[in-house]
Amino acid sequence: VGQGARATSVNGFFLDYKDFSWSLGGANHLNQTITVPNIIRQFSPSVKGASAKVSQDDDDFVDDLNVAFIGASASDLENQAKDLVSRMKAMKGIDFNNDWKLLTIWIGTDDLCQVCENEEKFSAGSFIKYMMRTLNYLKNEVPRLFVNLVPPMDVSPLYELHQANTNLCQILGWSSCPCLRKVATERAKITTAVKQYKKLLEELVNSGIYDTKDNFAVVIQPALQVLPRNQDGDLVKSFFGVDCLHFSVQGHAAAALALWNNMLEPFGSKTKQWGDQETLRCPSKDKPYMFTKVNSRTVTNTVAANDNDDSDDRSSPGDFPPVAAVALAMSLTAVVIIVVVMVWRGRKSRRRPEASRLLYASGPHKPRL
């Protein structure tokens, strides 16, 4: 929701600067405010649904397709997705069945910030259960959807900022993330949990259950895994707000660039860190599309043939749209969920990993694919 992104005091911290949010903001233009929707507008000015105003509550008219709320955790994810789908179907100017949609899911920070207080409730098993239910729902209900899945960050190193910048950092930051005020052994539980979260996310996505349709894909985008540091090895404080936890406007801009660039990198070759030296990448003429696990393999296997191919057909492998035809950008985060849509009419024997066991679970709570 962009909480406190432009704040310089405690008063501004309680405003949600959704229009500056990295994955969903629609403030100004790209030359003034770097967000994923503003980048997409460079290719397709008709993009819809981005947050355009500052908000203090969940206002449908302010948020368009933004159904975010502060303090959401993984257990809220499926209901947020259902709310979002309802809004998409009701919103004028959106062809739900034919418009391409770009979805960014970034959730888990709120869970990690409480894991030291309730390890069972915020366990990796619980996290992946809610994630799988949400992805299964989206796969079954939303046609033409590309999902960016951004793993949660390890926020425990932010304790460095809280120690160096007392007052607001500790008052506001510790209130939002109680595990950060704990002793080192308790903060270490965040690091342990985030590794488990990421492991199960990778197992789930790599299981292949989301690679079975030509109009749906889930791609892990790891750009935000490593917190940004300067040349001296210190955390880049300017990327964080007055609570030393939520992103500042500068942090939102850097995160938007990192995510966008990840989208243009093939599976297996994605950048896992971000910082203030990031530059905006453009799609190449021979690969003008967002990479998935499937089309990354296609590109690798056919690169020699493409080099010798004089054909003018430069569409992406499979039926996924070129970048210029992206229909939607949405974020489900610890505090954010949004969609941005534009109109485009395109062509239509090993031991099971822990996450995969959920796919074959028995009983009344078995996930439905």
Secondary structure, DSSP 4 states (H G I P E B T S, - for coil): --BTTT-SSHHHHTSB-GGG-TTTB--S-TTT---HHHHHHHH-TT-B--B-S-BSS--HHHHTT----TT--GGGHHHHHHHHHHHHHHSTT--TTTS-EEEEE---HHHHTTTTT-TTTT-HHHHHHHHHHHHHHHHHH-SSEEEEE-PPP--GGGHHHHHHS-THIIIIIHHH-GGGGS-HHHHHHHHHHHHHHHHHHHHHHHTSTTSS-TTEEEEE--TTSB--B-TTS-B-GGGB-TTSSSB-HHHHHHHHHHHHHHHTS-TT----B--TT-------SS--B---HHHHHHHHHHHHHHHT---S--PPSTTPPBGGG--B-EEE-SS-----B--------PPPPHHHHGGG--STTPPP-
